[in-house]
């Protein structure tokens, strides 16, 4: 019901910016249906405000990323185009919205959030009874039927064949209602406990994480309830799945649902299901790293660093860099997608830098006073130095690949189009190269990064989609697409994996089972 992926949530920020500072295809987040009682509450909160203000409020509500910090960035050009009549200042004064000013040093727009006081009352109104009416949040129009797959793009044209075949293979999802609602009550208990400690003034943001986890999971559960679940047996229910298609060809469950909830909630969703085969969670091991290695090899670029990395223990690399494994992986995959590896924490505003800041708790004040007076800044700077020593050879190969894409791959693979040149990924999804680079040379670097992600994610999705369409041949039922994996009823046989490898020319693809937590 709420935003599902970073691409969808910030889609208007990921596309080429025109002369006005606004993407040519910027769009509002899809507003999801809500229970009638929640609609009544939000109507009372927004009483007296104009339609533009209400639209902006719901955009913030539905754009919050489940499990994230619930802040939603909105650029000024985007605001001016879609919410010109919104009285956002009054909404802040009245406590209906919270606002963070833009941070030029981090390249951030203003960010908006629904206040805890509003969400505390709305939270459980989103968890409807199974027979509850769902309505459009703006118009109040009743929505009696479950949502369906979106099988065409924004222009009404059908998606490529494999994408269509995969999306139609997904019919029903399953969940343990009692286990999920027990999980949500435990999340609420965690929030209550955090509040009882009374340290919010001493530690700003103390309550933000537990509240965000609770609200994110409740909202994802509300999406499932919107689909009119039917009892299977005991406390096991099934519901109609509804997916949309990203620009790369990935599938996203509309509103998030089981795909975007926390790992802890996923474990409860699928725990002790009755009347159905065994639930298994499959993951493509190091998928984008293996796919990148194949792309590098095809381009004639040295893969020796990646060859060693893929066969080694990732903890060893994290230790050498002075980072936790999670932060190491986040930085590594940021580089896979083309992020810059900075020489200094002072000379970068990119994702890698902020990964170090989050790891070591570096604030703007720490950056100002520097390593001589800030131990955490000094630790982050030392870790960056160590990380550069480990990752510099890899970063150089990625940059070489990006140059190859611009100078050789695009000219060799581009198709003429009325807007210039476009290229396709493994799923035959389109990437408008000419539109992305625009008239400014400075757009080239970002366009190359987007193209790299488009190719990597498209190849990854092609394998998962192909496997999805093959599984019914073996009596295995896919019940959730996980981008780089899949949740099934029944064991995926080796023969199905091999067929997908051969069909997508991915002999390196390794599918493994994983616990949800």
C-alpha positions as CSV (number, residue, x, y, z in Angstrom):
1,X,0.0,0.0,0.0
2,X,2.9,2.3,0.6
3,X,6.0,2.9,-1.5
4,X,7.8,-0.3,-2.2
5,X,11.3,0.4,-3.5
6,X,13.7,3.2,-3.6
7,X,13.3,3.4,-7.3
8,X,9.6,3.9,-6.9
9,X,9.7,6.2,-3.9
10,X,12.2,8.6,-5.4
11,X,11.6,7.9,-9.1
12,X,11.3,11.5,-9.9
13,X,14.8,12.0,-8.5
14,X,16.4,9.1,-10.4
15,X,15.5,10.5,-13.9
16,X,17.1,13.2,-16.0
17,X,16.5,16.7,-14.7
18,X,15.4,19.2,-17.2
19,X,16.2,22.9,-17.3
20,X,13.6,23.7,-14.6
21,X,15.2,21.1,-12.3
22,X,12.4,18.6,-12.7
23,X,12.4,15.2,-14.3
24,X,10.4,15.0,-17.6
25,X,8.5,12.0,-16.3
26,X,8.1,12.9,-12.6
27,X,5.1,11.4,-11.0
28,X,3.1,11.1,-7.8
29,X,3.3,8.0,-5.7
30,X,0.4,5.7,-6.2
31,X,-2.2,6.3,-3.4
32,X,-3.4,3.0,-2.0
33,X,-6.8,2.3,-0.6
34,X,-7.3,2.5,3.2
35,X,-10.0,1.2,5.6
36,X,-13.0,3.4,5.9
37,X,-12.3,4.1,9.6
38,X,-8.8,5.3,8.7
39,X,-10.3,7.6,6.1
40,X,-12.6,9.1,8.6
41,X,-9.7,9.8,11.0
42,X,-7.6,11.4,8.2
43,X,-10.6,13.5,7.2
44,X,-10.8,14.9,10.7
45,X,-7.1,15.7,10.7
46,X,-7.3,17.4,7.3
47,X,-10.6,19.2,8.0
48,X,-10.5,22.8,6.6
49,X,-7.5,22.2,4.3
50,X,-7.8,22.5,0.5
51,X,-7.5,19.6,-2.0
52,X,-3.9,20.5,-2.8
53,X,-2.9,20.2,0.9
54,X,-4.7,16.9,1.2
55,X,-2.9,15.5,-1.9
56,X,0.4,16.5,-0.5
57,X,-0.4,14.9,2.9
58,X,-1.3,11.6,1.2
59,X,1.8,11.8,-1.0
60,X,4.0,11.9,2.1
61,X,2.0,9.2,3.8
62,X,2.2,6.8,0.9
63,X,5.8,7.5,-0.1
64,X,7.3,6.6,3.3
65,X,9.5,3.6,2.8
66,X,8.5,0.7,5.1
67,X,11.2,0.1,7.6
68,X,13.0,3.3,6.7
69,X,13.0,6.5,8.7
70,X,9.7,7.5,7.2
71,X,11.1,10.9,5.9
72,X,10.1,11.7,2.3
73,X,12.3,14.0,0.2
74,X,10.4,16.4,-2.0
75,X,12.3,18.8,-4.3
76,X,10.9,22.3,-4.9
77,X,10.3,21.9,-8.6
78,X,8.4,18.7,-7.9
79,X,6.4,20.4,-5.1
80,X,5.6,23.4,-7.4
81,X,4.3,21.2,-10.2
82,X,2.2,18.8,-8.2
83,X,1.2,20.7,-5.1
84,X,1.0,24.4,-6.0
85,X,-2.0,25.0,-3.8
86,X,-0.7,23.0,-0.8
87,X,-0.6,25.1,2.4
88,X,2.4,23.2,3.7
89,X,3.5,25.9,6.2
90,X,0.1,25.8,8.0
91,X,0.2,22.0,8.1
92,X,3.6,22.2,9.8
93,X,2.3,24.8,12.3
94,X,-0.8,22.7,13.0
95,X,1.3,19.6,13.7
96,X,-0.1,17.7,10.7
97,X,3.4,17.4,9.0
98,X,7.0,17.6,10.1
99,X,9.6,19.2,7.9
100,X,13.4,19.0,7.6
101,X,15.1,21.9,5.8
102,X,17.1,21.0,2.7
103,X,20.8,20.1,3.4
104,X,22.9,21.5,0.5
105,X,26.1,19.7,1.9
106,X,24.3,16.3,1.4
107,X,22.5,17.3,-1.8
108,X,19.2,16.7,0.0
109,X,15.8,18.4,-0.7
110,X,13.4,19.3,2.1
111,X,12.0,16.1,3.7
112,X,8.6,15.6,5.1
113,X,7.0,13.2,7.6
114,X,3.7,12.4,9.3
115,X,4.2,13.3,13.0
116,X,4.2,10.4,15.6
117,X,1.1,12.0,17.2
118,X,-0.9,11.6,14.1
119,X,0.5,8.1,13.3
120,X,-0.1,6.9,16.9
121,X,-3.8,7.3,16.4
122,X,-3.9,6.1,12.8
123,X,-1.7,3.1,13.2
124,X,-4.2,0.4,14.2
125,X,-7.0,2.0,12.1
126,X,-5.0,0.7,9.1
127,X,-5.3,-2.9,10.3
128,X,-8.8,-3.6,9.2
129,X,-11.1,-6.5,9.9
130,X,-11.2,-9.0,7.1
131,X,-14.7,-7.8,6.1
132,X,-13.8,-4.1,6.4
133,X,-14.5,-1.7,3.5
134,X,-11.6,-0.1,1.8
135,X,-11.9,3.3,0.1
136,X,-9.9,5.7,-2.0
137,X,-8.2,8.1,0.5
138,X,-9.0,11.2,-1.5
139,X,-12.5,10.6,-2.9
140,X,-13.9,8.1,-0.4
141,X,-15.1,5.9,-3.2
142,X,-15.5,2.2,-2.1
143,X,-13.1,-0.4,-3.5
144,X,-14.7,-3.8,-3.3
145,X,-12.3,-5.8,-5.5
146,X,-8.7,-6.8,-4.8
147,X,-6.1,-4.9,-6.8
148,X,-4.7,-6.6,-10.0
149,X,-1.3,-6.8,-11.6
150,X,-0.3,-3.8,-13.7
151,X,0.6,-5.4,-17.0
152,X,1.2,-2.2,-19.1
153,X,3.5,0.7,-18.8
154,X,2.5,4.3,-18.2
155,X,1.7,4.7,-21.9
156,X,-0.6,1.7,-21.9
157,X,1.8,-0.4,-23.9
158,X,2.4,-4.1,-22.8
159,X,5.6,-5.1,-21.1
160,X,8.0,-7.5,-22.8
161,X,6.9,-11.1,-23.0
162,X,9.0,-12.7,-20.2
163,X,8.0,-9.9,-17.8
164,X,4.3,-10.5,-18.6
165,X,4.7,-14.3,-18.3
166,X,6.4,-13.9,-14.9
167,X,3.9,-11.5,-13.5
168,X,0.9,-13.7,-14.5
169,X,2.6,-16.7,-12.8
170,X,2.1,-15.1,-9.4
171,X,-1.5,-15.7,-8.3
172,X,-1.8,-15.9,-4.5
173,X,0.3,-15.1,-1.5
174,X,-0.2,-16.8,1.9
175,X,0.2,-15.7,5.5
176,X,-0.4,-16.7,9.1
177,X,-2.7,-14.1,10.4
178,X,-2.2,-14.9,14.1
179,X,1.6,-14.9,13.8
180,X,1.6,-11.6,11.9
181,X,-0.6,-9.8,14.4
182,X,1.4,-11.2,17.3
183,X,4.5,-9.7,15.6
184,X,2.8,-6.3,15.3
185,X,1.9,-6.4,19.0
186,X,5.5,-7.1,19.9
187,X,6.6,-4.2,17.7
188,X,4.2,-2.0,19.6
189,X,5.5,-3.3,22.9
190,X,9.0,-2.3,21.8
191,X,7.8,1.2,21.0
192,X,6.1,1.5,24.4
193,X,9.3,0.3,26.1
194,X,11.4,2.8,24.3
195,X,9.0,5.6,25.2
196,X,9.0,4.5,28.9
197,X,12.8,5.1,29.1
198,X,12.2,8.8,28.7
199,X,15.5,9.6,26.9
200,X,14.1,11.2,23.8
201,X,15.3,14.7,24.8
202,X,18.8,13.5,25.6
203,X,19.0,11.2,22.6
204,X,17.1,12.8,19.7
205,X,15.7,10.2,17.3
206,X,15.6,7.5,20.0
207,X,12.1,6.6,19.1
208,X,12.3,7.0,15.4
209,X,13.6,3.6,14.5
210,X,11.1,1.4,16.6
211,X,8.2,3.6,15.4
212,X,9.3,3.3,11.8
213,X,9.6,-0.5,12.0
214,X,6.1,-0.7,13.5
215,X,4.4,1.7,11.1
216,X,6.2,0.1,8.1
217,X,5.0,-3.4,9.0
218,X,1.5,-2.3,9.8
219,X,1.2,-0.5,6.5
220,X,2.5,-3.5,4.6
221,X,0.0,-5.7,6.4
222,X,-2.8,-3.3,5.5
223,X,-1.9,-3.8,1.8
224,X,-2.4,-7.6,2.3
225,X,-5.7,-7.1,4.1
226,X,-6.8,-4.8,1.2
227,X,-6.7,-7.9,-1.0
228,X,-9.7,-9.6,0.7
229,X,-7.8,-12.6,2.1
230,X,-9.6,-15.9,2.2
231,X,-9.3,-18.6,5.0
232,X,-7.3,-21.7,4.0
233,X,-7.1,-23.6,7.2
234,X,-6.5,-22.7,10.9
235,X,-5.0,-19.2,10.9
236,X,-3.6,-19.5,7.3
237,X,-5.0,-17.2,4.7
238,X,-4.4,-16.5,1.0
239,X,-4.8,-13.3,-0.9
240,X,-4.6,-12.2,-4.5
241,X,-1.1,-10.9,-5.5
242,X,-0.8,-7.6,-7.4
243,X,2.5,-6.5,-8.9
244,X,3.7,-3.6,-11.0
245,X,6.8,-3.4,-13.2
246,X,9.8,-1.1,-12.6
247,X,11.8,0.5,-15.4
248,X,14.4,-2.2,-15.2
249,X,11.8,-5.0,-15.5
250,X,11.9,-5.9,-11.8
251,X,8.5,-6.7,-10.2
252,X,7.3,-4.7,-7.2
253,X,4.3,-5.7,-5.1
254,X,1.9,-2.9,-5.3
255,X,2.1,-0.9,-2.1
256,X,4.9,-3.1,-0.6
257,X,3.1,-5.9,1.1
258,X,5.0,-9.1,1.7
259,X,7.9,-8.0,-0.5
260,X,8.7,-4.8,1.4
261,X,7.9,-5.6,5.0
262,X,10.7,-6.3,7.5
263,X,12.5,-9.7,7.5
264,X,11.1,-10.3,11.0
265,X,7.5,-9.9,9.6
266,X,8.3,-12.1,6.6
267,X,9.3,-14.8,9.0
268,X,5.9,-14.5,10.8
269,X,4.0,-14.3,7.5
270,X,5.2,-17.7,6.5
271,X,5.5,-19.4,9.9
272,X,3.6,-22.6,10.4
273,X,1.3,-22.3,7.4
274,X,-1.4,-24.9,7.4
275,X,-2.9,-26.7,4.4
276,X,-0.1,-25.7,2.0
277,X,3.3,-27.2,1.1
278,X,6.5,-26.1,2.8
279,X,7.5,-22.4,2.4
280,X,11.1,-21.8,1.2
281,X,13.0,-18.6,0.7
282,X,15.4,-18.7,-2.2
283,X,18.1,-16.1,-2.9
284,X,20.5,-15.5,-5.8
285,X,23.9,-15.7,-4.2
286,X,26.0,-12.5,-4.7
287,X,23.9,-12.0,-7.9
288,X,24.9,-8.6,-9.0
289,X,28.6,-9.3,-8.3
290,X,28.5,-12.4,-10.5
291,X,26.6,-10.6,-13.2
292,X,29.1,-7.7,-13.1
293,X,31.9,-10.1,-13.5
294,X,30.3,-11.5,-16.6
295,X,29.8,-8.0,-18.0
296,X,33.4,-7.1,-17.3
297,X,34.6,-10.3,-19.0
298,X,32.5,-9.6,-22.1
299,X,34.0,-6.1,-22.3
300,X,37.6,-7.6,-22.0
301,X,38.1,-6.0,-18.6
302,X,40.3,-7.7,-15.9
303,X,38.1,-9.7,-13.4
304,X,40.9,-11.0,-11.1
305,X,39.9,-8.9,-8.1
306,X,36.2,-10.0,-8.4
307,X,37.3,-13.7,-9.0
308,X,39.1,-13.6,-5.6
309,X,36.4,-11.7,-3.8
310,X,33.6,-14.1,-4.9
311,X,35.4,-17.1,-3.5
312,X,36.4,-15.5,-0.2
313,X,34.8,-14.8,3.2
314,X,33.3,-11.3,3.2
315,X,34.1,-11.0,6.9
316,X,37.8,-10.9,6.0
317,X,37.3,-8.0,3.7
318,X,35.2,-6.1,6.3
319,X,37.9,-6.7,8.9
320,X,40.5,-5.3,6.6
321,X,38.4,-2.2,6.0
322,X,37.5,-1.8,9.6
323,X,33.8,-2.0,9.0
324,X,30.9,-4.3,9.9
325,X,29.9,-6.8,7.3
326,X,26.6,-5.0,6.6
327,X,28.3,-1.7,6.0
328,X,31.0,-3.3,3.9
329,X,28.4,-5.0,1.7
330,X,26.5,-1.7,1.4
331,X,29.6,0.2,0.2
332,X,30.7,-2.7,-2.1
333,X,27.3,-2.8,-3.8
334,X,27.2,1.0,-4.0
335,X,30.4,0.8,-6.0
336,X,28.9,-2.0,-8.2
337,X,26.2,0.5,-9.1
338,X,28.7,3.2,-9.9
339,X,29.1,5.2,-6.6
340,X,32.3,7.2,-6.2
341,X,35.1,6.0,-3.9
342,X,36.3,9.2,-2.3
343,X,39.8,10.1,-1.4
344,X,38.6,12.0,1.6
345,X,35.5,12.4,3.7
346,X,35.8,16.1,3.0
347,X,35.6,15.8,-0.7
348,X,32.6,13.7,-1.4
349,X,28.8,13.9,-1.0
350,X,28.1,10.4,-2.3
351,X,26.6,7.3,-0.8
352,X,29.9,5.8,0.2
353,X,30.8,8.8,2.4
354,X,27.4,8.7,4.2
355,X,27.8,5.0,4.7
356,X,30.9,5.7,6.8
357,X,29.1,8.5,8.6
358,X,26.3,6.2,9.6
359,X,28.7,3.4,10.6
360,X,30.7,5.6,13.0
361,X,28.0,8.1,14.0
362,X,29.7,11.1,12.4
363,X,27.6,14.3,12.6
364,X,28.0,17.6,10.7
365,X,29.6,19.0,13.9
366,X,32.2,16.2,13.8
367,X,33.1,17.1,10.2
368,X,33.5,20.8,11.1
369,X,35.9,20.2,14.1
370,X,37.8,17.5,12.2
371,X,39.7,14.4,13.2
372,X,41.9,16.2,15.7
373,X,39.0,16.9,18.0
374,X,36.4,14.3,16.9
375,X,37.3,10.7,17.7
376,X,34.4,9.4,15.6
377,X,35.5,11.4,12.6
378,X,39.1,10.2,13.0
379,X,37.8,6.6,13.1
380,X,35.7,7.1,10.0
381,X,38.7,8.7,8.1
382,X,41.0,5.8,9.1
383,X,38.4,3.3,7.9
384,X,38.0,5.1,4.6
385,X,41.8,4.9,4.1
386,X,41.7,1.2,4.8
387,X,38.7,0.6,2.6
388,X,40.3,2.5,-0.3
389,X,43.3,0.2,-0.1
390,X,41.0,-2.8,-0.4
391,X,38.5,-1.5,-3.0
392,X,40.6,0.8,-5.2
393,X,41.4,-2.0,-7.8
394,X,37.7,-2.9,-8.0
395,X,36.5,0.7,-8.3
396,X,38.9,1.2,-11.2
397,X,37.5,-1.7,-13.1
398,X,33.9,-0.5,-12.6
399,X,34.9,2.9,-13.9
400,X,36.6,1.2,-16.9
401,X,33.3,-0.6,-17.6
402,X,31.3,2.6,-17.4
403,X,33.6,4.1,-20.0
404,X,33.2,1.0,-22.2
405,X,29.4,1.3,-21.9
406,X,29.5,4.9,-23.2
407,X,32.2,4.6,-25.8
408,X,31.6,1.1,-27.3
409,X,28.5,-0.7,-25.9
410,X,25.9,2.1,-26.5
411,X,27.1,2.8,-30.1
412,X,27.0,-0.9,-30.9
413,X,23.6,-1.6,-29.3
414,X,21.6,1.6,-29.6
415,X,18.4,1.7,-31.6
416,X,17.2,4.9,-33.3
417,X,14.1,6.5,-31.6
418,X,12.2,9.7,-32.2
419,X,13.9,11.1,-29.0
420,X,17.3,9.9,-30.0
421,X,18.9,6.6,-29.1
422,X,17.7,3.8,-26.7
423,X,19.1,0.5,-25.6
424,X,17.6,-2.6,-24.0
425,X,18.5,-4.9,-21.2
426,X,18.1,-8.7,-20.9
427,X,14.4,-8.3,-20.4
428,X,14.0,-6.0,-23.5
429,X,13.1,-3.1,-21.2
430,X,14.1,0.3,-22.7
431,X,16.6,2.8,-21.5
432,X,16.5,6.2,-23.3
433,X,20.2,7.1,-23.5
434,X,19.8,10.4,-25.4
435,X,17.2,11.6,-23.0
436,X,19.3,10.7,-20.0
437,X,22.4,12.5,-21.1
438,X,20.5,15.6,-22.3
439,X,22.5,18.5,-23.5
440,X,24.9,18.8,-20.5
441,X,28.1,16.9,-20.4
442,X,27.8,16.7,-16.6
443,X,24.8,14.3,-17.1
444,X,27.0,11.7,-18.7
445,X,28.4,10.3,-15.4
446,X,25.0,9.9,-13.9
447,X,23.6,8.4,-17.1
448,X,26.4,5.8,-17.1
449,X,25.6,4.8,-13.5
450,X,21.9,4.5,-14.4
451,X,22.7,2.4,-17.4
452,X,24.9,0.1,-15.4
453,X,22.1,-0.4,-12.8
454,X,19.6,-0.9,-15.6
455,X,21.7,-3.7,-17.2
456,X,22.7,-5.4,-13.9
457,X,19.1,-5.4,-12.4
458,X,17.6,-6.4,-15.8
459,X,19.9,-9.5,-16.0
460,X,19.2,-10.4,-12.4
461,X,15.4,-10.0,-12.9
462,X,15.6,-12.1,-16.1
463,X,16.8,-15.1,-14.2
464,X,14.2,-14.8,-11.5
465,X,11.4,-14.2,-14.0
466,X,12.5,-17.2,-16.1
467,X,12.7,-19.4,-13.0
468,X,9.2,-18.2,-12.0
469,X,7.7,-19.3,-15.3
470,X,9.4,-22.7,-15.1
471,X,8.4,-23.6,-11.5
472,X,4.8,-24.6,-12.3
473,X,6.2,-27.4,-14.5
474,X,7.5,-29.0,-11.4
475,X,4.5,-28.4,-9.2
476,X,6.2,-25.6,-7.3
477,X,4.1,-22.5,-6.6
478,X,5.8,-19.0,-6.5
479,X,4.2,-16.8,-3.8
480,X,6.5,-13.8,-3.6
481,X,9.0,-12.1,-5.9
482,X,12.0,-10.7,-3.8
483,X,13.9,-9.0,-6.7
484,X,17.1,-11.2,-6.2
485,X,15.2,-14.2,-5.0
486,X,11.8,-15.9,-4.7
487,X,9.5,-17.4,-2.0
488,X,7.9,-20.7,-3.0
489,X,5.5,-23.4,-1.9
490,X,7.7,-26.5,-2.4
491,X,11.3,-27.2,-3.2
492,X,12.8,-25.8,-6.3
493,X,14.4,-28.8,-8.1
494,X,18.0,-28.5,-9.6
495,X,16.5,-29.2,-13.1
496,X,14.4,-26.0,-12.9
497,X,17.5,-23.9,-11.9
498,X,19.5,-25.4,-14.7
499,X,16.8,-24.6,-17.3
500,X,16.8,-21.0,-16.1
501,X,20.6,-20.8,-16.3
502,X,20.6,-22.1,-19.9
503,X,17.7,-19.9,-21.0
504,X,19.3,-16.7,-19.7
505,X,22.9,-17.7,-20.4
506,X,23.8,-17.4,-16.7
507,X,25.9,-20.6,-15.8
508,X,27.2,-18.7,-12.8
509,X,23.8,-18.3,-11.2
510,X,23.6,-19.9,-7.7
511,X,20.3,-20.2,-6.0
512,X,20.4,-21.0,-2.2
513,X,17.8,-21.2,0.5
514,X,18.0,-18.6,3.3
515,X,16.2,-18.0,6.5
516,X,14.0,-14.9,6.6
517,X,16.0,-13.6,9.6
